[in-house]
Amino acid sequence: MKQLSLPAFLRTGRLGVMLPLGFASGLPLALTAGTLQAWLTDEGVDLSTIGWFGMVGLPYALKFLWAPFMDRLVPPWLGRRRGWMLVTQVGLMAGVLAMAATSPRDALPLLGALALIVAFLSASQDIVFDAYRTDLLAPQERGLGAAIWVAGYRVALLAAGSAALFVAHSFGWPSAYVAMAGLMTIGLVTVLLCSEPAAPPALPATMAEAVWGPLAEFFSRPMAVALIGLLLLYKLGDAFAASLTTPFLIQGLGFEKTDVGVARGIGLGATILGAMAGGAFMTRWSLAKSLLVFGAGQALSNFAFVALALTGKQYEMLIATVVIENLAGGMGTAAFVALVMSLCDHRFTATQFALLTSLESLNRIWLGVPAAKLVEALDWGAFFFVTVLASLPGLWVAWRLRRHLPA
């Protein structure tokens, strides 16, 4: 295969749309999560009710249930992928504007219902965006494309989080949500201007095939079970450490919330830089080499937390730890997303991508309790050493599968 230079990759129109679409993907998330919680808190809603509002995020965990519909049904405009992208974008803009027009004091149940609708549309948008990215990018573009997407996504989280709070402070919450709806035009215009990926030779003929075909196709592969193991284990150590990072910094070491906030902002930049650097390396490296090198980096980066636990409350060490961990995590994320993209059959991209990424997300759900038990039984330094060990099985599986992974 002829290798292209990094500038040649960046000049392709396929990579150019990844940034604005990544931005469009990340923008709605905070509007139904942290930013919405800030609005409810500002309006004097009690903590118990705010806690129940966390349930509006369920569509993100369940999106694989309706992903087959987006593989099977083709809208009568713009094509199989862009058609659904347009539907979700327009629906999201309308939903966020409706939230802006709804007062938590006067119509809290209605605001909750609208937030759930927005979350459903956002999860649906993620389904089709992931499928579009996977169908559009060539194999050698996947790592860099994923990295550019992550950059847009993270910037959107900053806009819908921090920037929305600034607007709300100066002009009120309705204005903040109207401003966020306005930013969604970035994604809408991109959808209208970008190209539709080439359709696969045969689409699912029936809804039954759209539902069961992705599973049958995946498990027909010789190494299917091992690939599932790789998806479950590759970022296990990373997720294990992340499950208690904030309590460690605030309760364990005594850092102020403002210190942690600044560190997170720096970490955001480090994640973007790491993802971009990882994507750049992946234009030259095979997928197997990228997974092994970046996976090793993820594992070793957790030693920075061990060092921080041993040195105690030192601000310079905090910043160094956050930068190291997020740089390595960004590289690992670029490789992991490229792996998932490589495993999707283009007939069933939406469904398979949603199912395969849900495997990795399980770690974020169940690791909190065992992590807390480990800290109670050991100490913070020993806990983070265990997270390094938890990274090793994923590396071992990646090594065993290195000859069976796509180029």
Secondary structure per residue as TSV (DSSP state, phi and psi in degrees):
chain	resnum	aa	ss	phi	psi
A	1	M	-	360.0	132.0
A	2	K	-	-71.7	130.8
A	3	Q	-	-91.3	135.7
A	4	L	-	-101.2	152.9
A	5	S	-	-73.2	161.2
A	6	L	H	-58.6	-45.3
A	7	P	H	-58.0	-34.8
A	8	A	H	-65.8	-39.1
A	9	F	H	-62.1	-45.5
A	10	L	H	-67.2	-22.5
A	11	R	T	-79.5	-10.5
A	12	T	S	-74.2	137.9
A	13	G	H	-63.1	-27.4
A	14	R	H	-61.8	-42.7
A	15	L	H	-73.6	-28.2
A	16	G	H	-62.4	-31.7
A	17	V	T	-84.0	-8.5
A	18	M	H	-65.6	-37.3
A	19	L	H	-65.4	-54.5
A	20	P	H	-66.4	-33.4
A	21	L	H	-71.6	-35.9
A	22	G	H	-62.2	-40.1
A	23	F	H	-61.1	-46.2
A	24	A	H	-63.2	-32.3
A	25	S	H	-70.1	-39.7
A	26	G	H	-81.6	-21.9
A	27	L	H	-61.1	-45.0
A	28	P	H	-72.5	-19.2
A	29	L	H	-58.6	-53.8
A	30	A	H	-67.1	-25.6
A	31	L	H	-68.0	-18.3
A	32	T	T	-113.0	7.4
A	33	A	T	-126.4	-107.1
A	34	G	H	-60.9	-43.3
A	35	T	H	-67.2	-39.5
A	36	L	H	-64.6	-40.1
A	37	Q	H	-61.6	-38.7
A	38	A	H	-64.0	-40.4
A	39	W	H	-62.5	-47.5
A	40	L	H	-63.2	-39.9
A	41	T	H	-63.1	-42.2
A	42	D	H	-61.9	-30.6
A	43	E	T	-89.9	3.8
A	44	G	T	82.2	18.8
A	45	V	-	-70.9	138.7
A	46	D	-	-69.9	156.4
A	47	L	H	-61.9	-36.6
A	48	S	H	-61.0	-44.0
A	49	T	H	-66.5	-41.1
A	50	I	H	-60.9	-38.4
A	51	G	H	-60.6	-40.9
A	52	W	H	-64.6	-29.3
A	53	F	H	-64.5	-19.0
A	54	G	G	-62.0	-21.3
A	55	M	G	-67.9	-16.5
A	56	V	G	-66.7	-13.3
A	57	G	G	-81.0	-0.7
A	58	L	H	-56.2	-38.3
A	59	P	H	-54.5	-29.9
A	60	Y	H	-65.7	-33.5
A	61	A	H	-82.2	-21.6
A	62	L	H	-108.7	8.2
A	63	K	G	-63.0	-21.9
A	64	F	G	-65.0	-17.5
A	65	L	G	-68.8	-35.5
A	66	W	T	-109.6	3.7
A	67	A	H	-57.3	-36.9
A	68	P	H	-57.8	-31.7
A	69	F	H	-62.6	-34.5
A	70	M	H	-80.9	-16.6
A	71	D	H	-81.9	-37.3
A	72	R	H	-84.4	-44.4
A	73	L	-	-93.1	133.2
A	74	V	-	-114.2	116.1
A	75	P	-	-59.7	154.3
A	76	P	S	-79.6	14.6
A	77	W	S	-139.8	142.7
A	78	L	S	65.8	-10.2
A	79	G	-	107.5	-179.6
A	80	R	T	-63.7	-41.8
A	81	R	T	-94.3	-51.5
A	82	R	H	-65.7	-29.4
A	83	G	H	-61.4	-47.7
A	84	W	H	-68.8	-33.4
A	85	M	H	-61.7	-41.2
A	86	L	H	-65.7	-43.8
A	87	V	H	-58.9	-47.7
A	88	T	H	-69.2	-37.4
A	89	Q	H	-63.9	-47.0
A	90	V	H	-63.5	-43.1
A	91	G	H	-61.9	-39.8
A	92	L	H	-65.3	-43.0
A	93	M	H	-60.6	-44.6
A	94	A	H	-64.5	-41.0
A	95	G	H	-65.4	-43.0
A	96	V	H	-67.7	-38.3
A	97	L	H	-64.2	-37.4
A	98	A	H	-65.6	-38.5
A	99	M	H	-62.5	-39.8
A	100	A	H	-60.9	-30.9
A	101	A	T	-89.6	4.5
A	102	T	-	-114.0	128.2
A	103	S	-	-90.9	128.7
A	104	P	T	-61.2	-29.6
A	105	R	T	-73.9	-36.4
A	106	D	T	-99.1	-25.4
A	107	A	-	-146.4	57.8
A	108	L	H	-62.1	-44.4
A	109	P	H	-60.2	-38.4
A	110	L	H	-65.2	-41.3
A	111	L	H	-62.4	-39.6
A	112	G	H	-62.3	-42.7
A	113	A	H	-63.7	-41.7
A	114	L	H	-65.5	-39.5
A	115	A	H	-62.9	-38.3
A	116	L	H	-65.6	-40.5
A	117	I	H	-63.3	-44.3
A	118	V	H	-62.4	-41.8
A	119	A	H	-63.6	-40.5
A	120	F	H	-62.4	-45.5
A	121	L	H	-66.5	-36.7
A	122	S	H	-66.0	-43.5
A	123	A	H	-63.2	-39.3
A	124	S	H	-65.5	-38.9
A	125	Q	H	-62.0	-41.8
A	126	D	H	-61.1	-38.9
A	127	I	H	-57.0	-51.6
A	128	V	H	-77.4	-31.6
A	129	F	H	-63.5	-44.6
A	130	D	H	-61.4	-41.3
A	131	A	H	-65.9	-41.8
A	132	Y	H	-61.1	-47.9
A	133	R	H	-60.8	-42.1
A	134	T	H	-67.9	-41.1
A	135	D	H	-72.4	-28.7
A	136	L	H	-85.0	-43.1
A	137	L	S	-80.4	140.6
A	138	A	-	-72.1	156.8
A	139	P	G	-51.2	-43.3
A	140	Q	G	-74.8	-8.3
A	141	E	G	-96.9	-8.4
A	142	R	H	-63.7	-44.0
A	143	G	H	-63.8	-47.9
A	144	L	H	-68.4	-38.4
A	145	G	H	-62.1	-42.3
A	146	A	H	-63.2	-39.1
A	147	A	H	-64.6	-45.1
A	148	I	H	-63.4	-38.6
A	149	W	H	-61.5	-45.7
A	150	V	H	-59.7	-40.0
A	151	A	H	-60.8	-47.4
A	152	G	H	-62.9	-40.4
A	153	Y	H	-62.7	-45.1
A	154	R	H	-67.5	-38.9
A	155	V	H	-62.8	-38.1
A	156	A	H	-64.8	-40.0
A	157	L	H	-61.0	-37.5
A	158	L	H	-67.4	-40.1
A	159	A	I	-66.5	-46.3
A	160	A	I	-76.7	-15.0
A	161	G	I	-98.2	-79.8
A	162	S	I	-66.5	-50.0
A	163	A	I	-62.7	-39.5
A	164	A	H	-62.9	-36.2
A	165	L	H	-66.5	-38.9
A	166	F	H	-64.2	-43.6
A	167	V	H	-63.4	-42.7
A	168	A	H	-63.2	-38.0
A	169	H	H	-64.0	-37.4
A	170	S	H	-88.9	-36.0
A	171	F	H	-125.2	-5.5
A	172	G	-	102.8	158.9
A	173	W	H	-65.9	-41.0
A	174	P	H	-57.2	-40.6
A	175	S	H	-64.0	-37.2
A	176	A	H	-62.4	-43.7
A	177	Y	H	-71.7	-34.2
A	178	V	H	-63.8	-40.5
A	179	A	H	-63.3	-40.5
A	180	M	H	-66.5	-38.0
A	181	A	H	-62.2	-37.2
A	182	G	H	-63.4	-38.3
A	183	L	H	-65.1	-22.7
A	184	M	T	-67.7	-14.8
A	185	T	H	-63.4	-22.9
A	186	I	H	-59.4	-47.5
A	187	G	H	-68.2	-40.0
A	188	L	H	-62.2	-46.3
A	189	V	H	-63.8	-39.4
A	190	T	H	-63.0	-41.8
A	191	V	H	-59.8	-42.1
A	192	L	H	-68.7	-29.4
A	193	L	H	-95.2	-23.8
A	194	C	S	-76.9	168.3
A	195	S	-	-94.9	155.0
A	196	E	-	-85.7	133.9
A	197	P	-	-62.2	156.1
A	198	A	-	-63.3	134.8
A	199	A	-	-73.0	145.5
A	200	P	-	-66.6	161.9
A	201	P	S	-56.8	-34.6
A	202	A	S	-142.0	121.9
A	203	L	-	-83.5	161.0
A	204	P	-	-54.3	126.8
A	205	A	S	-77.8	-29.0
A	206	T	S	-135.2	165.1
A	207	M	H	-66.2	-33.5
A	208	A	H	-61.7	-41.4
A	209	E	H	-66.6	-37.0
A	210	A	H	-65.0	-31.2
A	211	V	H	-82.8	-49.9
A	212	W	H	-94.4	-22.9
A	213	G	H	-58.5	-44.4
A	214	P	H	-58.5	-39.7
A	215	L	H	-70.3	-45.3
A	216	A	H	-62.0	-43.1
A	217	E	H	-64.2	-44.3
A	218	F	H	-65.5	-46.3
A	219	F	H	-78.8	-2.4
A	220	S	T	-80.3	-9.3
A	221	R	S	-78.7	144.7
A	222	P	T	-60.3	-35.9
A	223	M	T	-107.8	30.3
A	224	A	H	-60.1	-46.3
A	225	V	H	-65.3	-40.9
A	226	A	H	-64.8	-37.0
A	227	L	H	-64.9	-39.1
A	228	I	H	-62.0	-41.3
A	229	G	H	-59.5	-40.8
A	230	L	H	-63.5	-43.9
A	231	L	H	-63.4	-37.1
A	232	L	H	-73.6	-34.9
A	233	L	H	-100.5	-19.5
A	234	Y	T	-59.5	-42.7
A	235	K	T	-109.5	24.3
A	236	L	H	-62.2	-49.4
A	237	G	H	-62.6	-38.8
A	238	D	H	-61.1	-48.1
A	239	A	H	-67.8	-35.5
A	240	F	H	-60.5	-47.7
A	241	A	H	-65.9	-42.0
A	242	A	H	-66.6	-23.1
A	243	S	T	-63.1	-25.0
A	244	L	T	-131.5	21.5
A	245	T	H	-61.9	-47.3
A	246	T	H	-64.4	-48.3
A	247	P	H	-58.6	-35.8
A	248	F	I	-60.8	-46.6
A	249	L	I	-70.8	-40.9
A	250	I	I	-85.8	-52.0
A	251	Q	I	-85.3	-42.2
A	252	G	I	-71.6	-41.6
A	253	L	S	-110.4	-15.2
A	254	G	-	83.6	21.8
A	255	F	-	-69.3	149.7
A	256	E	-	-74.0	155.7
A	257	K	H	-58.5	-36.7
A	258	T	H	-65.0	-36.9
A	259	D	H	-60.5	-45.2
A	260	V	H	-66.0	-38.2
A	261	G	H	-62.5	-44.3
A	262	V	H	-64.0	-42.4
A	263	A	H	-61.5	-38.9
A	264	R	H	-64.6	-39.2
A	265	G	H	-61.9	-42.9
A	266	I	H	-65.6	-38.6
A	267	G	H	-62.2	-35.0
A	268	L	H	-59.8	-47.1
A	269	G	H	-62.8	-38.4
A	270	A	H	-67.1	-37.3
A	271	T	H	-62.4	-46.1
A	272	I	H	-61.8	-45.1
A	273	L	H	-62.4	-42.5
A	274	G	H	-64.1	-43.0
A	275	A	H	-63.1	-42.8
A	276	M	H	-65.7	-41.5
A	277	A	H	-64.6	-43.2
A	278	G	H	-61.5	-43.3
A	279	G	H	-62.5	-37.4
A	280	A	H	-65.4	-43.4
A	281	F	H	-62.0	-35.3
A	282	M	H	-71.6	-14.8
A	283	T	T	-70.1	-16.6
A	284	R	T	-111.8	-27.4
A	285	W	S	-98.0	157.6
A	286	S	-	-73.7	162.8
A	287	L	H	-61.7	-41.7
A	288	A	H	-61.9	-46.1
A	289	K	H	-62.4	-41.1
A	290	S	H	-63.0	-45.0
A	291	L	H	-61.3	-41.7
A	292	L	H	-70.0	-47.3
A	293	V	H	-66.5	-48.3
A	294	F	H	-71.3	-32.2
A	295	G	H	-64.7	-40.5
A	296	A	H	-63.9	-38.7
A	297	G	H	-62.9	-41.6
A	298	Q	H	-59.6	-44.9
A	299	A	H	-63.3	-48.5
A	300	L	H	-66.9	-29.6
A	301	S	H	-64.2	-24.9
A	302	N	T	-70.6	-16.6
A	303	F	H	-64.2	-24.3
A	304	A	H	-63.2	-36.2
A	305	F	H	-68.7	-36.0
A	306	V	H	-59.9	-46.2
A	307	A	H	-63.2	-40.7
A	308	L	H	-64.3	-39.9
A	309	A	H	-62.9	-34.8
A	310	L	H	-77.7	-36.5
A	311	T	H	-81.7	-24.6
A	312	G	-	86.7	-158.1
A	313	K	S	-75.2	91.4
A	314	Q	-	-130.7	118.7
A	315	Y	H	-63.1	-40.1
A	316	E	H	-63.5	-39.1
A	317	M	H	-68.2	-35.0
A	318	L	H	-59.7	-49.2
A	319	I	H	-63.7	-42.4
A	320	A	H	-62.0	-42.0
A	321	T	H	-62.8	-47.0
A	322	V	H	-63.0	-42.0
A	323	V	H	-64.4	-47.0
A	324	I	H	-61.2	-47.9
A	325	E	H	-63.9	-42.7
A	326	N	H	-75.3	-32.9
A	327	L	H	-60.9	-49.2
A	328	A	H	-66.3	-40.4
A	329	G	H	-63.6	-38.4
A	330	G	H	-64.3	-40.7
A	331	M	H	-63.9	-45.0
A	332	G	H	-62.5	-36.9
A	333	T	H	-65.1	-41.5
A	334	A	H	-59.5	-43.6
A	335	A	H	-68.9	-40.0
A	336	F	H	-65.6	-45.1
A	337	V	H	-63.4	-40.5
A	338	A	H	-62.2	-37.5
A	339	L	H	-60.8	-48.8
A	340	V	H	-61.3	-42.9
A	341	M	H	-60.1	-39.0
A	342	S	H	-69.4	-21.3
A	343	L	T	-90.5	-3.2
A	344	C	-	-89.8	132.9
A	345	D	-	-82.2	129.4
A	346	H	T	-64.6	-15.3
A	347	R	T	-70.7	-28.9
A	348	F	S	-128.4	31.2
A	349	T	H	-56.3	-47.5
A	350	A	H	-59.1	-45.9
A	351	T	H	-71.5	-46.2
A	352	Q	H	-66.7	-40.4
A	353	F	H	-62.8	-44.1
A	354	A	H	-63.0	-41.9
A	355	L	H	-67.8	-45.3
A	356	L	H	-68.2	-39.2
A	357	T	H	-71.7	-25.3
A	358	S	H	-66.5	-26.6
A	359	L	H	-63.4	-46.2
A	360	E	H	-66.9	-34.9
A	361	S	H	-68.3	-19.1
A	362	L	H	-59.4	-33.3
A	363	N	H	-60.6	-37.4
A	364	R	H	-69.7	-20.5
A	365	I	H	-85.3	-45.0
A	366	W	H	-98.7	-10.6
A	367	L	S	-78.0	-18.9
A	368	G	H	-58.8	-46.2
A	369	V	H	-67.1	-52.3
A	370	P	H	-62.4	-31.4
A	371	A	H	-63.5	-45.4
A	372	A	H	-62.4	-40.6
A	373	K	H	-63.3	-39.0
A	374	L	H	-64.9	-42.3
A	375	V	H	-62.5	-41.1
A	376	E	H	-63.8	-37.8
A	377	A	H	-80.1	-31.3
A	378	L	S	-113.0	-121.4
A	379	D	-	-155.0	179.1
A	380	W	H	-64.1	-43.3
A	381	G	H	-60.9	-45.2
A	382	A	H	-65.3	-37.5
A	383	F	H	-59.8	-47.2
A	384	F	H	-69.7	-27.1
A	385	F	H	-65.8	-38.7
A	386	V	H	-62.5	-35.9
A	387	T	H	-65.3	-31.2
A	388	V	H	-64.0	-45.6
A	389	L	H	-62.8	-35.1
A	390	A	H	-66.5	-18.3
A	391	S	T	-79.4	-19.4
A	392	L	H	-69.6	-39.4
A	393	P	H	-58.7	-39.1
A	394	G	H	-63.3	-39.1
A	395	L	H	-65.8	-39.5
A	396	W	H	-62.5	-44.2
A	397	V	H	-64.5	-41.8
A	398	A	H	-60.7	-39.1
A	399	W	H	-64.6	-44.0
A	400	R	H	-65.7	-30.5
A	401	L	T	-94.3	2.3
A	402	R	T	-56.8	-31.9
A	403	R	T	-86.6	-8.4
A	404	H	T	-106.1	-4.5
A	405	L	S	-84.7	151.8
A	406	P	-	-58.5	157.1
A	407	A	-	-64.9	360.0
